[in-house]
Amino acid sequence: MGDPLHGITLQQILNELVNRYGWEELGRRIRIKCFTTDPSIKSSLKFLRKTAWARTKVENLYLHSVRKPD
């Protein structure tokens, strides 16, 4: 079995999570400032692309709560 995130962009992941939880709940689940203070897709993507630990948390939340198993 390959990478479960293959072919899914970080922007798609973030959009799905925001649609599912909203910014407020997302900020509670993953405590990073770009989700709690004046959040936007653009600012969050900028932060997540350069911060590996935060991106990993976002990807893990996506895998465990949004993505349907194959």
C-alpha positions, 0 to 999 in steps of 0.5 A: 500500500502506498502513501495515503496522501499521494495526489492530495495537495496540502490546500485540498487537505486544509480546505477539507478540514476547514469545511468539516470543522471550521477554523475555531474547532480546527484551532482547538484540535491543532493549537497553531496561531495560523488557525486561531488568529485571523485564519485564512487558507493562504496564511495557513498554507504559507506556515504549514509549507515551512513547518514540518511538525505542524504539517504532520499534525494537519495531515494526521488529522485529515487521515484520521477524520476526513479521508475514507479508507480504501 
